[in-house]
Amino acid sequence: MENESKRSIGITMRFKLFLFLVMLVISMIVGVFVIFTITGTLDTGVRETQKDVEKGLAQISKDITEEYGQYSAYAIEFSKELSRSIEKKLEIHGLSTIDLKNHPELLEEIVGGEYERSVFALQTSKSSGVFMILDATINPSLDNSKNSKAGLYIKNMEPNILSSSSAYLLILRGFSSIGRHNSITLHSQWRMEFDVTNAPYFNRLIQAGTHHDLALSRLYYWNPSTTLPGTSEEIMLCSVPLIDSKGHVFGVCGFEVSEMLFKLAHMPDNGTYQRIFYLLSPRSEDTLNVSEAFFAGGYSARYIAQKDQSLMVQDNHPFSSYQREDGTLYSGLHKQLSLYPEDSAFADEKWVIAVMIPNEDISSAVINSKLQLTLLFTLLLAIGIIISCYLSKRYLKPFVKIIEMIKSNDFSEVSKTKIAEIDDLIGFLSSHKEAIKPKIENPENLEIKLPSAVYEEFVKNTDLLSPAERAVFNLYVEGYTAKEITKILSLSINTIKTHNKRIYSKLNVASREELLVYVNMLKEVGKELRR
Amino acid sequence: MKKRFVIFLILALVLATLFGCQRNHGLDAKNPVTLSLWHNYGGQMKATMDKMVDEFNETVGAEKGIILSVTSISSSSTLHEKLIMAANRDPGSPMMPDITTANPKTAIILAKKGLLANLDEQFSKKELALYVPRFLEEGRLEGTQLYLFPTAKSTEVLFLNKTVFDRFSKNTGARYEDLQTFEGLAKTAKLYYDWTDVQTPETLNDGKTFYHMDSLFNFTQVGCKQLGTDFIVNNRSDYSTEAFQRVWSYFYGSAVRGYFTIYDGYASDLAKTGDIVCSTGSTAGVLFFDPFLTYADNTTEPVELMILPYPIFEGGKEIAIQRGSGMFVTKSTDAKEYAAGIFLKWFTSPKNNLRFVASTGYLPVTKDAFGEVMSEEIETIKNKNIKTLLTTAIKMQSNYDFYIPPRYEGIDVLNKNYETKLKQTAKESRKTYQTLLGKTSNDDAFNEASKGVFEAFTK
């Protein structure tokens, strides 16, 4: 009977509360997620990156335009001074620059005489090299003398270090005597003269210089990254023609910017993307010519071994994509640079500064942040469930206690729970303790007065009992227990139980106690039940 | 019960991830660490070094999360200056790189300032046993800690312009064998001077210099050692020995007379223009010798280079200097130092070391690589000069003893001062000698010019 009552209660209070709390946690998390999605907080990672990249690009674009503009300006000044000086020196010999080709014996003296000016220009411009190439050679009788040009090329191996000494200067091209006289060593890849076979920085300038209508400031040329024949260092050259007062072009001069100098001056911030790099490159239509470009950053998109490499450009949002011939993809942004004024002889040369990141780095960063977020939300959910579990248990502890207490009927151990309703109930129950107790314990002492109609009906119902049932009923009336009755009637307890069931339903009682209540009352009233 | 199990599981997971990180010393392939690298493998060696750096970045570097970024390629002397500047935090100085090539003299100064990582921590005893012991020894500064890791060792040899020498010997009977001793070298130099002087009969005493020493300081140390004494005693130079006087006079005598050069640069400089015929210098300089020389009229002549073992003083022992640089790692974070260790291991692994050696002329640093070089591998080396060089170096390796200069902080200054003083002294004497030449015999002129000079020098 007790088992039945327990089964019919269903879900525990605690479990129900636990479920409610978990639902609360879930709805909160979902709410946060929705808010994040609406406000775009989830995409912040990518958007911030794009903003940073854009900013970085704008900054470096400005820096390079300024810096290279400066180099160009210095080169133009150097050309003016140099041409004036050389023209004057030739005048002393009664010659003009046109005669230079035919007087190779003067070359060493003329070039050597410009050493100081060249070093000064080199140091002022803070570039990594200064050069001058005259349209003449010291030995016209040699093979290939057509492409061999006398001149001077001084490199500064450490342009970032201010040094009054010439400790970092090397002669890359020029008469060895110049080095010996000025205590400068020859570069390990030194040659005496320039080989201009494949030298736009000489040939194009000699040609362009014949345009008499253009000022010198419209005639400078930035040679894309290359290595001088027999050398290993990637350099860009800013070249200006040497023009005498009569408009005759007799050579070129200018400054060098090495890739190392570019790299050191413009290192990208690789806090977010470690493989981010800058690319300064000539552009032709939709390709960037990597072989003629400068890189700055710990990573380079150029394979050392291959020549003629280019990147295909595809404009996109938020990042453009750049594809190498072997399929490797980069994402980034680029901006057109104006290295030349509009009316320059070389205004058609398009240059671009780009910032790029290998594609897989961006996608992995995005996946990472999504994964991170998912993990955090899951963690939050797990913590929420654990807390719900704990809270539900804690909250219901006093209720469980009071129920146990009621069942045990012992109010002496009760401590105030400080929960209003419970304390109130405890108070109520302990004051009515005596009222309830006896009624439950002793059915025989019941003094309930039932209306006579109820008695009549009870008695009437006893006529409905079958003989077997009657036998059992009579024994109950005499005060026997169910066990005793099994012995007297030689029946199994199950049979007795079945009879009980039928008796109760016929007599309209719920239990044996109730039955006996009726019987005893009737006894007292004097009714005879035994038949 | 179930709850406790879940908590335990979560804790276990967290701890496991933490320990996983520890094993990698904080290296993460998704978040690579960038190491800045300075080196002196420029010029003809640059292509090889560039390729190796790129290869590392694309293989081991990508796998473990390391990016090598080269931020300076300069000569070893320039690197030395830059590193001292950076260590002293001079105004306008560059930032210290994470890894750099360096000589012991540079490393000792920085080690004393506590700026270098102890590389013993990155290599197990077993790993270190693979390297040639005396190379490791040279990198143990400040007592016993390994601060300078051997990556590119060298010794000194005799470089000879065979083309010019053959022409010269045909006319004078000079022989290669004479160049085995210093005395023989001096005799040959005189012969050459006289031979070239005669070719310009209008001018007297304009004979050409025959020989240049890249490092007078090294020569003095090794010369004394060959003759059984030390030049540097208790961190100071010892001028008192007979051996020193012999070594000093040897150079002074020929320099004043114009047979040897008095020049501040490297021999390869002079070799390019045919101003010398032979020189002694580091094996690392082999690539700096052009396959042709350029005369004043821009005509060029192809040059065949011959590489002979370092000369010995007559009666002296076969001793040559151990030179070359290593790489050191600046003290920084655990992750960076660990990453640097990984690169050093990769760079000096026998296969990579041999590749580097075959295109630069440096000596192998692992016992394995030395062994392989001795076998047929040497035949596969494309660069003729490097092949010749390595053959000679291997021969010296088995016959010579190697002298390791003392490593202490002041040695760099001692070096500079000694060389400056000696060259200055020789220059002045030479000037005096040249002025006296027209008036008296050569010997008298020399005696006059050199009177009291040695005493003044050693005071």
Interface residues (C-beta under 8 A of the other chain):
Chain A: T137 I138 N139 L142 S148 M157 E158 N160 I161 L162 A167 Y168 F175 S176 S177 G179 S183 T185 L186 H187 S188 Q189 W190 R191 M192 E193 S232 E233 M260 K263 L264 N270 Q274 R275 G297 G298 Y299 S300 Y303 I304 A305 S364 N368 A382 I386 C389
Chain B: K3 V6 I7 I10 K30 N31 P32 V33 T34 G42 G43 Q44 K46 A47 D50 K51 D54 N57 I67 L68 S69 T71 S72 I73 S74 S75 T78 E81 K82 M85 G92 S93 P94 D264 G265 Y266 S268 D269 K272 T273 L287 F288 T294 A296 D297 N298 T299
